[in-house]
Amino acid sequence: MKPKKLVLKNGMEFVGYGEGSEKIAEVIFNTSMIGYQDILKNPYYTGKIVCMTYPLMGNYGASDDDFGHREYRVSGFVVKDDSFVQANFRYLDTMKDVLDANDVSMLCGIDTRMLCKVIRNEGSMLGIITDIEVSKIEALEKINNYVAPKLLVNKLTTKRMNAIKANKPKYHIACLDLGYKQNVVNVLTSKKCNVTMLPYNVDAAKILATNANALVITDGPDNPADLNVVVETVKSLIGKLPIVGIGLGHLIVACASGAEVVKMKYGHHGANQSVKCLKNNKILITNQAHQYEVLKESLENTILKPTYINLSDGSVEGLESKENLVVTTQLDFNNVSGPSNIKSIYDELISLMKSNNGGKNCA
């Protein structure tokens, strides 16, 4: 590794060491202590520089069995200490090896706690990981000339209709792919659901033509304001079949129902987000990765009611409309700790299909 640095748009410099090409991207922080490989592969983090607040990363290497997607998505990875000793008999590669192989720039040895405080106080912002020889003036000029990409979903969505079969299926799900994680499909098929993956920009007629028992809108990396084509499609489908929104899908459903979505100061990123279920006042410790929220006050004249709230800032983490068979969440229910009597989003989906003609179409 060689000397490198991170320069933020506000002019602050963090000098350390690392490898990889120069990268400009939005800088966010994640508070998870483990699961770095899943973070690196999370479609939501496509094109971002992720700083881990927990200091030690890489100590159990990398294994093909431990993540919900196959491709590495982040542009840059920032850690305090990198471990070159992998205490895991299952590991196949070191973290350094997989980052090098997937063109992810790595920066180590900086004060990640200070970087986290800056983002928390000033908000997420653009930054550049570059060589130590690059001056601050040159780095800031590159940042100021940078145009952030939009519609990253174009890179992530399935390019054609794709059928995924379950063993002895009872239900059929149409899944609008905005950048799904594989474990979403794994859970659906484990619950006896055939899944038809669809491109994000498919129209409502084609979704209905699948004869699915329900529609699932997946998570993804984009601003919902840039996905009006999806919003209009979902708007035309509300009330016609059960709809479940996860992550970005949650925001899409909110927009389609007339609610307002805004960007958060620094978002929710980590495996320790405390959330309250409003149905029974139980508390969950959740895994989250999102930078946009639904304004609670904008829900007053919509069909949607909050079902979960974040206990740190009161933001809305889930919505539902029983009359219209709609349920949404910002939570990753594949990584939730809490009372066992709280239904996951997938259990809610099954309940919706049962209440809507029993969900008998397994085609």
Secondary structure, DSSP 8 states (H G I E B T S, - for coil): -EEEEEEETTS-EEEEEEES--EEEEEEEE--SS-HHHHHH-GGGTTEEEEESSSEE-TT-B-TTS-S-SS---SEEEESEE------TT--B-HHHHHHHTT-EEEESS-HHHHHHHHHHH--EEEEEEETTS-HHHHHHHHHH------THHHHS-SS-EEE--SS--EEEEEEESS--HHHHHHHHHTTEEEEEEETT--HHHHHHTT-SEEEE---SS-GGG-HHHHHHHHHHBTTB-EEEETHHHHHHHHHTT--EEEEEEEEEEEEEEEEETTTTEEEEEEEEEEEEE-GGGGTTSS-EEEEEETTT--EEEEEETTTTEEEESS-TTSEES-TTS--HHHHHHHHHHHTTT-----
